Amino acid sequence: MSKLLNLSLLLLLIGIMAKAQPVPGADENIPNLITFGADAETSWGDANFCQIIFFTVPENHTAPIYIKVYDPDCGNENDELQGEWNTETSFSIYGGQGSCSNEDAKKLNLDGDYDEGTLLASKTFGNDPEYDQKWYTFGPINPSEGEYLPEEGGHVFKVIIEGVSGDDGNMYQLYMSTKEDTQNAVEGGYAFYYKYTVRLHDDPKEVSHIYPYINDSTIVSIKQTNFDWDNDGWIIVRSVATAFHRMKISNDDEWATSMYNIKPEEYNTSLDIQMKKHPSGNIRNNNVVIYFENQYGELLKSYSVPIGGVPKYGGNPTVNEL
């Protein structure tokens, strides 16, 4: 990537408003992240029982930060029961050299050194009622303990969530804050990820979104891959250049892929990947996995708040079907 593109992206990232720290973000309209225990069936919607989220603290922010988890335990109405509550989930925060730049941390499969770096904090939760629908706070954490990545504009922390044992689904949310006892976003901070495992809405009127950013003019196409969509509804691409482009969805316990060709107007903008249920609403509690790659097989970043804002289509109405 050219220095000019790096600078343009960095300026956009710095300009993200402080609301960027919740994961899932407000603009994504996704109810929860979900991670199943290691003994679960993949047909319940989790391909590898692990999720990795990255948080960036701007270089000029030197005060301590806190990384918080909402409802970290597995054992209440916000989680998915399979038989009896028997699941343990670990939440681990990493910083230091290689923690976020190591390519293994950006891959779908848990191969190699995905957990490289300095372990700063970790806690494993079971069926712990004291944490039901409450925040658990890691910190204070010195921002300098994150891996310094100039292309990200500051220090980056890696949060690994793994289903240690059991077969239930643990639903939760994350937040980066400047305060221990309240959710007070780090100004200019942001979160990103390469793969998302999430719970979709039951209400067909709700639309969820993911916002991959097209930051490199060498990208000519992206491949969208999803898992265990239960053939429920649609995945649609909208952008500054596309009004509607439908992508393939998977069946139960299966993978599906489809391609989307990038248009010149879409460089240095976010795509709006919209996830809609079928109007019948027959499929409930649908947990899915989704990620995006460029034509070289490299995973693309998506941001919890879209860089540059939610893209608005500016052309003549067009419809592109598979």
Backbone bond lengths (Angstrom), bond angles and torsions (degrees), N, CA, C in turn:
res aa  C-N    CA-C-N  psi(-1)  N-CA   C-N-CA  omega(-1)  CA-C   N-CA-C  phi
1 M - - - 1.457 - - 1.525 109.03 -
2 S 1.322 117.38 139.92 1.452 120.87 -177.38 1.522 111.18 -72.15
3 K 1.360 115.83 159.37 1.460 120.20 177.44 1.518 110.95 -61.36
4 L 1.352 116.22 -34.79 1.469 119.39 179.75 1.522 110.66 -64.93
5 L 1.342 117.15 -42.70 1.452 119.75 178.28 1.524 110.80 -65.46
6 N 1.335 116.46 -40.56 1.456 120.01 176.97 1.513 111.62 -58.38
7 L 1.337 116.17 -43.96 1.456 120.80 -179.93 1.516 110.85 -65.51
8 S 1.331 117.29 -42.50 1.467 120.70 -179.52 1.522 110.70 -62.07
9 L 1.342 116.07 -43.54 1.460 119.33 179.38 1.516 110.69 -64.84
10 L 1.324 117.08 -43.05 1.460 120.70 -178.84 1.519 111.23 -61.13
11 L 1.339 117.28 -41.42 1.462 120.45 178.75 1.519 111.30 -64.24
12 L 1.337 116.37 -38.73 1.453 119.43 177.81 1.532 110.76 -65.58
13 L 1.334 115.90 -41.72 1.457 119.30 -179.76 1.513 111.22 -63.40
14 I 1.333 116.29 -43.02 1.463 120.15 179.03 1.520 110.68 -61.80
15 G 1.346 115.87 -30.05 1.456 119.91 -178.02 1.510 114.81 -81.81
16 I 1.345 117.93 -4.30 1.460 119.79 178.23 1.529 109.73 -64.70
17 M 1.310 116.47 136.63 1.451 120.14 -178.84 1.526 110.96 -71.29
18 A 1.313 115.79 165.15 1.461 121.28 -174.46 1.521 112.83 -65.54
19 K 1.320 118.82 -14.10 1.458 120.28 179.21 1.522 111.78 -69.39
20 A 1.332 118.24 -0.04 1.458 121.48 -174.16 1.517 114.42 -71.84
21 Q 1.325 119.47 -8.63 1.451 119.05 -172.13 1.530 117.78 -83.05
22 P 1.318 121.06 -24.11 1.469 117.43 177.74 1.522 110.69 -67.22
23 V 1.323 115.63 142.48 1.463 121.67 173.60 1.527 107.09 -133.32
24 P 1.349 117.39 115.18 1.462 128.59 -0.66 1.534 112.25 -66.49
25 G 1.342 115.52 153.39 1.445 121.21 178.53 1.517 112.16 -80.34
26 A 1.329 116.15 161.66 1.465 120.94 -178.19 1.523 111.70 -59.88
27 D 1.344 117.46 -40.94 1.461 120.19 -179.18 1.528 112.26 -68.84
28 E 1.328 117.19 -21.34 1.468 119.32 179.43 1.530 111.36 -74.83
29 N 1.320 117.85 -29.46 1.470 122.21 179.41 1.529 111.19 52.40
30 I 1.311 115.36 47.40 1.464 122.70 175.76 1.528 107.39 -109.84
31 P 1.334 118.24 127.94 1.472 119.15 -174.25 1.526 113.87 -59.25
32 N 1.346 117.29 -48.67 1.456 120.43 -174.71 1.526 110.70 -158.13
33 L 1.323 115.76 155.14 1.452 120.75 159.59 1.525 107.69 -77.31
34 I 1.348 116.11 156.96 1.465 118.54 178.13 1.516 109.21 -143.66
35 T 1.342 115.66 138.66 1.454 122.53 174.29 1.521 107.98 -135.68
36 F 1.336 115.72 127.02 1.453 120.55 179.44 1.525 110.70 -90.31
37 G 1.328 115.03 159.56 1.454 120.41 173.96 1.519 111.15 -66.49
38 A 1.333 116.21 158.56 1.467 121.96 -173.03 1.521 113.56 -63.63
39 D 1.330 117.82 -17.22 1.464 120.61 -178.60 1.526 112.85 -96.73
40 A 1.313 117.64 8.00 1.469 121.53 -176.14 1.526 111.39 -75.83
41 E 1.319 115.03 160.75 1.463 121.96 171.91 1.525 108.59 -80.50
42 T 1.324 117.19 136.04 1.467 119.22 178.51 1.527 111.31 -64.66
43 S 1.318 117.46 -22.41 1.471 120.81 179.78 1.521 112.32 -65.34
44 W 1.338 117.61 -9.11 1.462 120.61 176.62 1.516 111.43 -86.94
45 G 1.346 117.48 -1.89 1.454 119.38 168.17 1.502 117.67 112.04
46 D 1.337 118.05 12.17 1.460 120.95 177.79 1.521 107.60 -127.25
47 A 1.331 116.95 121.39 1.462 120.64 -171.82 1.516 113.47 -80.42
48 N 1.355 117.87 -31.12 1.469 118.41 -176.59 1.528 114.03 -144.50
49 F 1.339 118.27 9.99 1.463 123.18 170.80 1.526 112.64 60.45
50 C 1.322 115.03 33.89 1.463 120.36 178.35 1.516 109.12 -152.10
51 Q 1.321 115.98 143.74 1.464 122.07 177.12 1.530 108.70 -137.46
52 I 1.353 116.03 141.42 1.460 120.88 -179.76 1.526 108.83 -126.57
53 I 1.327 115.72 124.95 1.465 122.76 179.51 1.527 107.88 -123.65
54 F 1.336 116.00 141.66 1.461 121.69 -179.53 1.527 110.02 -114.05
55 F 1.342 115.83 138.60 1.461 122.05 175.14 1.524 109.07 -120.81
56 T 1.332 116.54 133.06 1.465 121.86 178.35 1.521 110.30 -110.74
57 V 1.338 115.49 129.71 1.457 122.93 174.60 1.521 107.30 -104.07
58 P 1.351 119.58 125.90 1.461 121.05 -178.41 1.519 112.04 -58.04
59 E 1.316 115.93 149.96 1.459 121.92 -176.25 1.526 112.20 -58.72
60 N 1.339 117.09 -31.80 1.466 119.33 -176.48 1.529 113.04 -84.97
61 H 1.333 117.69 0.39 1.463 120.67 178.31 1.524 108.04 -95.76
62 T 1.328 116.70 117.14 1.458 120.89 -175.73 1.529 113.42 -115.77
63 A 1.317 117.63 -9.82 1.462 120.71 179.59 1.528 110.15 -74.20
64 P 1.326 118.13 157.17 1.462 120.77 179.71 1.525 112.04 -59.29
65 I 1.317 114.90 151.20 1.467 120.88 175.27 1.521 108.42 -123.06
66 Y 1.342 114.75 165.05 1.455 122.22 178.18 1.519 108.19 -130.18
67 I 1.312 116.79 139.23 1.461 121.39 173.54 1.519 107.27 -111.18
68 K 1.333 115.22 124.61 1.454 120.58 -169.38 1.528 110.27 -118.58
69 V 1.315 114.99 149.40 1.462 122.02 177.53 1.524 108.29 -123.45
70 Y 1.325 115.83 126.82 1.464 120.13 176.40 1.520 109.35 -92.62
71 D 1.315 116.90 125.52 1.458 124.25 177.82 1.533 111.68 59.17
72 P 1.334 117.92 58.18 1.460 120.39 -174.40 1.522 114.62 -74.35
73 D 1.345 118.16 -19.15 1.462 118.90 -177.50 1.524 110.09 -81.15
74 C 1.316 116.84 170.74 1.464 121.74 -179.42 1.519 108.20 -124.74
75 G 1.351 115.23 100.26 1.456 117.33 -178.42 1.508 114.19 166.22
76 N 1.323 117.70 44.95 1.458 118.65 176.97 1.519 109.32 -155.64
77 E 1.328 116.53 -172.56 1.458 120.51 -174.26 1.524 112.70 -66.53
78 N 1.328 117.99 -15.83 1.459 120.97 178.61 1.522 111.86 -85.38
79 D 1.327 118.29 -5.00 1.458 122.36 -178.76 1.526 110.12 -112.54
80 E 1.344 115.62 173.59 1.467 120.15 -176.35 1.529 109.79 -110.41
81 L 1.318 116.27 113.91 1.452 123.03 -175.99 1.527 110.69 -84.93
82 Q 1.333 115.89 135.79 1.460 122.72 172.10 1.537 107.42 -127.07
83 G 1.320 116.14 92.44 1.468 119.95 -179.05 1.511 111.08 85.27
84 E 1.333 116.86 -92.30 1.462 121.40 177.00 1.524 107.70 -135.02
85 W 1.332 115.64 156.88 1.464 119.73 -178.35 1.535 110.01 -69.71
86 N 1.334 115.54 113.60 1.453 119.03 -178.01 1.531 112.82 -142.43
87 T 1.340 116.13 19.23 1.461 120.12 -170.12 1.520 112.05 -101.89
88 E 1.332 114.65 140.08 1.456 122.33 171.61 1.520 108.92 -118.63
89 T 1.337 115.19 136.61 1.465 122.23 -177.84 1.517 108.93 -127.43
90 S 1.313 116.85 130.27 1.462 120.47 177.94 1.519 110.39 -102.77
91 F 1.326 115.73 139.26 1.459 124.00 174.23 1.527 106.79 -118.16
92 S 1.346 117.06 119.90 1.461 121.51 -175.11 1.509 110.30 -130.18
93 I 1.336 116.26 137.37 1.465 122.47 -178.38 1.527 108.44 -113.75
94 Y 1.329 115.66 129.50 1.456 122.28 -178.20 1.525 110.65 -122.22
95 G 1.311 115.30 145.35 1.455 123.14 171.02 1.519 108.87 -137.69
96 G 1.330 115.57 -165.21 1.457 119.18 176.52 1.515 113.61 83.11
97 Q 1.318 114.83 174.00 1.453 122.63 -174.33 1.529 111.46 -57.63
98 G 1.333 115.49 129.47 1.451 121.93 174.72 1.502 115.82 82.29
99 S 1.318 117.96 -8.45 1.460 119.43 -175.38 1.523 112.02 -62.14
100 C 1.324 116.64 -37.10 1.460 120.35 -176.53 1.523 112.79 -113.55
101 S 1.316 117.82 -23.15 1.466 120.88 -179.27 1.521 112.57 -85.07
102 N 1.330 118.24 -18.55 1.456 120.77 179.02 1.527 109.88 -61.79
103 E 1.325 116.31 129.03 1.462 121.00 -176.24 1.523 112.16 -62.24
104 D 1.321 118.48 -27.84 1.463 120.42 -178.61 1.526 112.08 -64.92
105 A 1.342 116.78 -26.34 1.470 119.99 178.88 1.524 111.98 -74.85
106 K 1.331 116.70 -11.19 1.457 121.04 -177.00 1.526 112.66 -103.40
107 K 1.335 116.67 2.77 1.452 120.72 -174.54 1.518 111.44 -95.93
108 L 1.326 114.73 162.71 1.457 120.33 -178.99 1.521 111.35 -73.05
109 N 1.328 116.71 -42.47 1.452 120.74 -175.50 1.525 111.13 -90.48
110 L 1.326 116.35 151.84 1.454 121.27 -177.61 1.526 109.64 -86.27
111 D 1.319 115.41 66.61 1.454 121.28 179.27 1.524 109.39 -109.97
112 G 1.335 116.24 153.72 1.456 120.08 173.28 1.515 112.73 69.44
113 D 1.338 115.16 -141.64 1.468 122.11 -171.32 1.524 112.08 -102.84
114 Y 1.338 116.89 51.45 1.458 119.73 179.94 1.528 111.93 -63.64
115 D 1.334 116.52 -23.58 1.463 120.52 179.29 1.531 111.84 -103.27
116 E 1.335 117.08 25.02 1.463 119.90 177.10 1.520 110.48 -63.42
117 G 1.315 116.12 152.96 1.455 122.17 178.03 1.516 111.33 120.89
118 T 1.310 114.59 -175.23 1.459 121.61 179.00 1.521 109.18 -94.63
119 L 1.328 116.92 121.05 1.462 120.81 178.18 1.530 108.64 -73.67
120 L 1.331 115.95 115.59 1.466 121.72 -176.59 1.525 112.64 -93.44
121 A 1.317 116.34 -33.22 1.466 119.97 -179.00 1.517 108.31 -164.13
122 S 1.328 117.07 149.40 1.456 121.44 178.75 1.517 109.55 -158.74
123 K 1.330 115.27 145.01 1.468 119.88 175.18 1.525 108.22 -151.96
124 T 1.323 115.38 139.97 1.462 121.59 177.52 1.524 109.02 -108.42
125 F 1.333 115.28 132.09 1.460 122.28 -177.40 1.519 109.70 -115.12
126 G 1.321 116.89 139.97 1.451 122.88 172.11 1.512 109.74 -112.59
127 N 1.315 116.12 -137.17 1.466 121.30 174.67 1.528 107.10 -87.87
128 D 1.337 115.34 84.12 1.463 122.33 -172.51 1.523 109.69 -115.68
129 P 1.336 118.33 95.79 1.463 121.40 -174.19 1.525 114.06 -56.88
130 E 1.336 118.27 -27.29 1.469 119.37 -178.82 1.516 112.83 -65.01
131 Y 1.345 117.10 -15.79 1.463 120.32 179.27 1.531 112.76 -106.79
132 D 1.344 117.38 2.87 1.465 120.34 179.81 1.522 110.79 -59.15
133 Q 1.318 116.15 120.87 1.460 123.54 175.87 1.530 111.61 50.09
134 K 1.319 115.12 38.76 1.467 122.63 175.66 1.526 108.47 -131.23
135 W 1.329 115.69 163.34 1.462 121.50 179.09 1.523 110.60 -88.28
136 Y 1.324 115.85 136.76 1.454 121.54 166.85 1.527 107.57 -111.31
137 T 1.330 117.13 134.81 1.464 121.07 -171.65 1.525 111.30 -114.88
138 F 1.337 115.78 126.69 1.457 122.43 169.28 1.531 108.42 -96.77
139 G 1.318 116.84 131.05 1.445 119.57 178.62 1.522 111.75 137.03
140 P 1.352 115.44 178.94 1.471 126.88 9.43 1.536 112.29 -73.12
141 I 1.333 114.65 150.11 1.450 122.35 179.95 1.526 108.20 -122.86
142 N 1.320 116.51 129.95 1.462 121.38 176.60 1.531 108.76 -74.75
143 P 1.346 119.10 124.33 1.462 120.08 -179.03 1.528 113.74 -53.73
144 S 1.336 117.57 -30.92 1.460 120.36 -178.74 1.522 112.42 -67.31
145 E 1.344 117.31 -12.19 1.466 120.07 177.34 1.522 112.26 -76.67
146 G 1.337 117.74 -15.42 1.451 120.15 174.32 1.517 110.63 -73.63
147 E 1.329 116.34 164.82 1.464 119.78 176.82 1.531 109.30 -75.48
148 Y 1.328 116.50 125.71 1.462 119.49 -179.96 1.526 109.33 -79.02
149 L 1.341 115.31 118.34 1.459 122.02 179.42 1.530 107.74 -127.38
150 P 1.344 117.86 102.99 1.468 120.26 -176.85 1.522 113.10 -56.09
151 E 1.333 117.23 -35.06 1.460 119.62 -179.29 1.521 112.55 -66.77
152 E 1.340 117.24 -18.65 1.458 121.60 176.26 1.525 111.96 -96.78
153 G 1.317 117.03 -6.92 1.456 120.35 176.89 1.507 115.20 82.43
154 G 1.332 117.29 15.52 1.457 118.33 179.86 1.505 112.66 168.87
155 H 1.337 115.91 -151.74 1.454 123.01 -178.27 1.527 109.81 -98.87
156 V 1.324 115.59 136.77 1.463 121.23 -173.88 1.527 109.87 -116.86
157 F 1.326 115.46 136.80 1.455 122.89 176.50 1.523 109.36 -113.93
158 K 1.312 115.10 145.49 1.464 121.84 178.70 1.517 109.10 -110.53
159 V 1.321 116.82 129.26 1.467 122.10 176.13 1.529 107.76 -112.98
160 I 1.323 115.95 119.09 1.463 121.37 178.07 1.513 108.59 -107.34
161 I 1.333 115.50 126.15 1.463 121.66 177.43 1.525 107.00 -114.59
162 E 1.319 116.70 121.75 1.464 120.71 -176.40 1.525 110.76 -130.56
163 G 1.333 114.63 137.11 1.447 120.27 171.36 1.517 109.35 -79.14
164 V 1.324 117.55 106.34 1.461 122.19 -173.29 1.519 111.33 -74.91
165 S 1.326 116.68 -42.60 1.465 121.49 -177.07 1.520 108.95 -158.44
166 G 1.335 115.37 170.24 1.457 120.16 179.34 1.511 112.21 85.15
167 D 1.345 115.86 -177.12 1.466 119.65 -175.76 1.523 113.58 -136.34
168 D 1.331 117.95 14.09 1.467 120.82 178.25 1.521 110.31 -88.44
169 G 1.326 115.67 163.81 1.457 121.39 178.48 1.515 111.39 -100.54
170 N 1.329 116.41 123.37 1.469 122.08 -178.96 1.525 108.65 -98.99
171 M 1.327 116.57 116.32 1.467 121.73 177.69 1.516 109.67 -101.29
172 Y 1.339 116.41 138.60 1.459 121.28 -172.54 1.521 109.61 -160.44
173 Q 1.343 114.89 172.15 1.463 122.96 174.86 1.526 108.24 -136.33
174 L 1.333 116.00 158.10 1.465 121.46 179.97 1.521 110.35 -121.55
175 Y 1.329 115.45 159.21 1.464 120.28 179.65 1.529 108.64 -157.26
176 M 1.334 116.46 138.88 1.460 121.76 171.54 1.515 108.38 -106.62
177 S 1.341 116.39 128.92 1.462 121.04 -169.85 1.526 110.84 -136.44
178 T 1.324 115.15 156.95 1.470 120.81 171.89 1.520 111.83 -90.87
179 K 1.352 116.56 -6.74 1.463 120.80 -176.27 1.519 110.56 -122.44
180 E 1.320 115.57 146.94 1.459 120.34 179.90 1.522 111.99 -76.01
181 D 1.331 116.96 -37.89 1.455 120.17 -170.96 1.526 114.25 -105.11
182 T 1.326 118.30 -0.92 1.463 121.56 176.69 1.528 109.24 -139.24
183 Q 1.327 115.90 163.59 1.457 121.27 177.18 1.538 108.06 -92.02
184 N 1.314 115.69 94.05 1.458 122.40 -177.12 1.534 108.06 -121.08
185 A 1.312 116.58 103.93 1.465 121.38 -168.27 1.525 112.53 -64.08
186 V 1.316 116.22 148.22 1.459 123.72 174.94 1.523 107.96 -76.72
187 E 1.326 117.04 117.61 1.456 119.98 -176.34 1.523 110.45 -60.97
188 G 1.332 116.11 125.79 1.455 121.68 -179.82 1.509 114.01 82.74
189 G 1.340 117.77 -3.69 1.459 120.10 176.99 1.521 110.78 -77.48
190 Y 1.323 115.75 162.43 1.465 118.64 178.79 1.521 109.72 -157.58
191 A 1.317 115.21 163.83 1.459 122.55 178.94 1.516 109.05 -122.30
192 F 1.342 115.14 147.96 1.463 119.89 176.06 1.518 109.60 -147.64
193 Y 1.328 115.75 168.91 1.467 121.38 -177.50 1.519 108.39 -158.06
194 Y 1.320 115.94 165.93 1.465 122.48 178.05 1.525 111.71 -111.32
195 K 1.304 118.05 -22.04 1.456 123.72 178.78 1.511 107.61 -143.28
196 Y 1.326 116.45 142.69 1.456 121.45 -179.16 1.525 108.87 -125.15
197 T 1.329 116.99 131.53 1.459 122.41 168.92 1.519 106.49 -117.75
198 V 1.333 116.38 115.54 1.458 120.51 -167.32 1.515 111.46 -138.39
199 R 1.330 115.45 160.51 1.455 123.57 168.93 1.529 107.81 -95.36
200 L 1.335 116.34 128.29 1.457 121.17 177.03 1.524 110.63 -87.96
201 H 1.324 115.80 163.09 1.464 121.58 177.13 1.532 110.62 -66.13
202 D 1.324 115.82 150.44 1.465 121.13 169.33 1.522 111.68 -83.52
203 D 1.326 117.29 -26.86 1.462 122.64 -176.31 1.531 109.74 -79.64
204 P 1.347 118.17 117.11 1.466 120.47 -179.71 1.529 113.88 -60.75
205 K 1.326 117.88 -17.88 1.461 120.06 -179.85 1.529 112.17 -77.42
206 E 1.316 116.85 -17.08 1.461 121.07 -179.50 1.540 109.80 -84.57
207 V 1.323 115.91 137.93 1.464 121.79 177.41 1.521 108.05 -119.40
208 S 1.324 116.70 125.51 1.461 121.98 176.31 1.522 109.82 -98.09
209 H 1.345 116.21 158.40 1.463 120.90 -172.66 1.524 110.77 -138.36
210 I 1.325 115.90 149.07 1.456 123.35 167.64 1.516 107.04 -131.64
211 Y 1.355 116.51 142.90 1.461 120.56 -170.75 1.535 112.00 -124.30
212 P 1.349 117.71 79.10 1.469 118.48 171.86 1.524 110.51 -69.02
213 Y 1.335 115.72 144.02 1.460 120.98 -176.63 1.526 109.98 -105.90
214 I 1.323 116.54 130.09 1.465 122.68 -179.53 1.523 107.52 -97.51
215 N 1.327 116.02 93.74 1.465 120.22 -170.91 1.517 114.23 -106.76
216 D 1.328 117.35 4.35 1.462 119.75 -173.37 1.524 109.51 -135.19
217 S 1.313 116.91 123.16 1.463 121.61 -176.61 1.524 112.85 -70.30
218 T 1.346 117.87 -5.23 1.463 119.54 175.17 1.528 111.81 -82.78
219 I 1.335 117.74 -9.14 1.461 120.93 178.97 1.527 108.85 -77.30
220 V 1.308 116.69 118.46 1.472 120.57 179.25 1.520 111.80 -104.01
221 S 1.333 117.27 -20.40 1.454 120.34 178.94 1.524 108.82 -158.43
222 I 1.323 116.21 160.29 1.457 120.88 172.14 1.522 108.45 -125.94
223 K 1.324 114.27 151.02 1.463 120.63 174.53 1.513 108.07 -112.01
224 Q 1.304 115.77 124.16 1.463 122.09 176.54 1.514 108.41 -95.85
225 T 1.335 116.89 132.10 1.469 122.00 178.18 1.515 108.59 -127.16
226 N 1.321 116.13 132.53 1.465 119.92 176.94 1.516 110.32 -135.61
227 F 1.331 114.37 159.11 1.466 121.56 -174.99 1.518 110.67 -132.29
228 D 1.335 115.67 134.20 1.466 123.71 169.70 1.525 112.55 60.88
229 W 1.328 116.43 45.17 1.463 120.74 179.66 1.523 112.05 -77.86
230 D 1.321 117.66 -7.79 1.467 123.47 -179.82 1.529 112.28 58.03
231 N 1.332 115.39 25.21 1.472 121.42 179.22 1.524 111.41 51.39
232 D 1.315 115.82 39.49 1.462 121.90 -172.52 1.529 110.30 -109.50
233 G 1.307 117.65 96.30 1.458 121.43 171.38 1.515 113.74 93.19
234 W 1.345 116.01 -138.99 1.457 121.06 -170.41 1.526 111.23 -144.61
235 I 1.317 115.22 151.57 1.458 123.01 164.34 1.518 106.38 -115.35
236 I 1.346 116.40 123.83 1.460 121.71 -172.45 1.525 109.41 -126.77
237 V 1.321 116.44 137.73 1.461 121.97 174.47 1.518 108.88 -97.48
238 R 1.335 115.57 129.19 1.459 122.11 167.72 1.523 107.76 -126.39
239 S 1.326 116.08 149.01 1.463 119.46 -178.76 1.516 108.94 -159.28
240 V 1.332 115.96 -174.70 1.461 119.74 176.46 1.524 111.22 -66.66
241 A 1.359 117.18 -16.76 1.464 120.57 -176.22 1.524 113.58 -119.12
242 T 1.310 118.07 -7.45 1.470 121.73 -176.10 1.522 109.55 -130.70
243 A 1.339 114.85 127.47 1.456 119.31 178.73 1.519 112.13 -83.00
244 F 1.349 116.46 -33.96 1.460 119.48 -174.27 1.523 108.57 -166.11
245 H 1.321 116.05 120.38 1.462 120.67 174.67 1.519 107.57 -141.50
246 R 1.335 116.19 115.40 1.453 120.62 -176.19 1.526 110.12 -85.86
247 M 1.354 115.06 138.05 1.453 121.38 178.54 1.528 109.81 -116.11
248 K 1.317 116.28 160.41 1.459 121.30 -175.70 1.521 111.21 -70.08
249 I 1.333 115.38 146.70 1.459 121.17 173.14 1.524 108.86 -119.82
250 S 1.329 115.40 156.69 1.456 121.27 -174.39 1.523 111.70 -92.86
251 N 1.330 114.45 163.27 1.453 122.00 171.63 1.528 109.43 -89.97
252 D 1.317 116.11 -175.25 1.453 121.55 -179.86 1.525 111.10 -61.37
253 D 1.348 115.93 127.62 1.467 122.96 175.84 1.533 112.19 58.55
254 E 1.309 117.56 30.21 1.461 122.01 179.31 1.522 110.10 -130.52
255 W 1.339 115.26 162.11 1.456 123.02 174.92 1.517 109.65 -102.76
256 A 1.326 116.16 151.21 1.464 121.80 172.76 1.520 108.33 -141.32
257 T 1.328 116.63 145.95 1.461 121.67 178.64 1.521 109.75 -134.11
258 S 1.315 115.73 154.93 1.460 121.64 173.08 1.520 108.57 -158.30
259 M 1.333 115.62 160.24 1.454 122.45 -173.47 1.526 111.03 -109.16
260 Y 1.324 114.01 152.50 1.462 120.99 173.31 1.524 107.71 -138.91
261 N 1.330 116.66 126.21 1.461 121.66 -179.73 1.523 110.51 -84.16
262 I 1.332 115.47 129.09 1.460 121.35 -178.17 1.527 110.20 -79.42
263 K 1.322 115.10 135.91 1.465 121.99 179.22 1.533 109.42 -99.97
264 P 1.331 117.58 151.87 1.470 119.95 -177.25 1.525 113.92 -53.96
265 E 1.333 117.65 -34.42 1.461 120.50 -178.33 1.527 112.24 -68.11
266 E 1.338 116.82 -16.35 1.463 120.37 -174.58 1.531 113.79 -89.45
267 Y 1.334 117.26 -8.09 1.456 118.87 177.22 1.534 110.01 -65.41
268 N 1.316 115.64 138.29 1.468 122.52 -178.11 1.524 112.12 63.57
269 T 1.322 116.20 33.57 1.468 122.02 173.36 1.530 108.60 -137.82
270 S 1.313 115.89 165.39 1.461 121.54 172.93 1.522 109.71 -90.97
271 L 1.321 115.46 147.76 1.457 121.15 166.44 1.521 108.42 -91.58
272 D 1.306 116.73 150.97 1.456 122.04 176.08 1.527 107.30 -108.38
273 I 1.324 116.04 102.09 1.461 121.12 177.54 1.521 107.38 -91.29
274 Q 1.321 116.01 108.61 1.460 121.31 -175.49 1.526 110.39 -97.54
275 M 1.323 115.71 135.08 1.459 122.10 -178.35 1.522 108.30 -117.91
276 K 1.335 116.13 114.85 1.450 122.21 -174.16 1.522 110.11 -123.14
277 K 1.336 116.31 137.03 1.457 121.55 175.20 1.525 110.88 -78.83
278 H 1.326 114.93 159.74 1.458 119.96 171.28 1.530 108.95 -66.13
279 P 1.339 118.06 141.75 1.482 120.34 -176.95 1.520 114.30 -57.60
280 S 1.334 117.72 -24.24 1.469 119.23 -179.45 1.522 111.95 -64.56
281 G 1.323 117.04 -29.46 1.460 120.48 -179.02 1.510 114.19 66.06
282 N 1.343 117.23 22.57 1.466 120.26 -176.27 1.527 112.72 -70.42
283 I 1.325 117.19 -31.69 1.463 120.96 -179.66 1.520 108.58 -88.59
284 R 1.324 115.72 123.58 1.460 120.44 -179.72 1.527 109.36 -122.24
285 N 1.337 114.58 160.98 1.466 120.61 178.92 1.534 111.17 53.81
286 N 1.327 115.92 46.93 1.457 120.46 -175.56 1.528 110.03 -86.97
287 N 1.335 116.08 115.76 1.459 122.95 176.90 1.527 108.32 -104.47
288 V 1.323 117.41 134.31 1.461 120.82 -172.73 1.531 110.51 -140.14
289 V 1.331 115.19 160.50 1.457 123.59 173.72 1.516 108.00 -119.32
290 I 1.354 117.07 140.10 1.455 120.19 178.74 1.524 109.49 -148.50
291 Y 1.347 116.25 142.62 1.460 121.19 174.91 1.521 109.17 -156.26
292 F 1.341 115.79 169.82 1.459 122.43 -174.16 1.525 110.16 -135.46
293 E 1.339 116.14 143.15 1.457 122.06 177.79 1.528 109.71 -130.10
294 N 1.334 116.19 153.53 1.458 118.90 170.53 1.520 109.23 -85.13
295 Q 1.344 116.80 -176.05 1.459 120.04 -174.99 1.520 113.59 -68.51
296 Y 1.328 117.05 -9.78 1.460 121.29 177.53 1.532 112.08 -95.37
297 G 1.330 117.19 0.87 1.454 120.78 -178.26 1.511 113.91 83.50
298 E 1.327 117.93 11.34 1.465 122.09 178.41 1.520 109.49 -86.76
299 L 1.334 116.39 133.61 1.454 120.41 179.69 1.524 110.76 -68.33
300 L 1.335 116.54 140.48 1.457 122.58 178.42 1.529 109.92 -95.26
301 K 1.327 115.27 145.78 1.460 120.33 173.81 1.529 110.36 -75.89
302 S 1.315 114.52 141.95 1.454 121.41 165.54 1.524 107.28 -120.16
303 Y 1.334 116.28 150.15 1.462 121.52 -173.95 1.533 109.51 -117.07
304 S 1.334 116.01 143.71 1.461 119.25 -177.73 1.522 112.08 -67.32
305 V 1.318 117.24 -21.37 1.462 122.97 168.50 1.523 106.67 -126.04
306 P 1.334 118.96 129.22 1.467 120.23 -174.15 1.519 112.80 -63.50
307 I 1.327 116.75 128.77 1.457 121.00 175.89 1.524 108.94 -65.35
308 G 1.329 115.76 130.17 1.456 119.65 -177.14 1.517 114.22 81.37
309 G 1.328 117.10 2.01 1.464 121.03 -179.75 1.520 111.74 89.45
310 V 1.319 115.81 169.89 1.464 121.05 177.36 1.523 108.60 -63.45
311 P 1.348 118.01 124.86 1.469 119.08 -176.85 1.522 112.29 -66.58
312 K 1.314 115.47 137.64 1.462 122.19 178.08 1.525 109.24 -112.09
313 Y 1.324 115.76 126.77 1.454 119.65 179.76 1.517 109.89 -67.71
314 G 1.344 116.33 131.23 1.459 120.03 -175.14 1.498 115.70 -117.51
315 G 1.351 118.10 8.64 1.465 119.81 -176.15 1.509 112.61 -107.36
316 N 1.337 115.26 -161.69 1.453 121.44 177.10 1.526 108.74 -79.81
317 P 1.336 117.13 145.30 1.456 119.82 -177.37 1.530 111.90 -57.42
318 T 1.323 116.93 125.21 1.454 122.30 175.96 1.518 108.06 -137.32
319 V 1.317 115.69 153.24 1.459 121.79 178.13 1.511 107.74 -129.14
320 N 1.319 116.90 122.80 1.460 121.93 178.76 1.503 108.62 -116.23
321 E 1.332 116.99 114.72 1.453 122.31 178.74 1.535 108.99 -99.04
322 L 1.344 115.91 168.36 1.455 120.15 175.66 1.512 109.98 -64.07
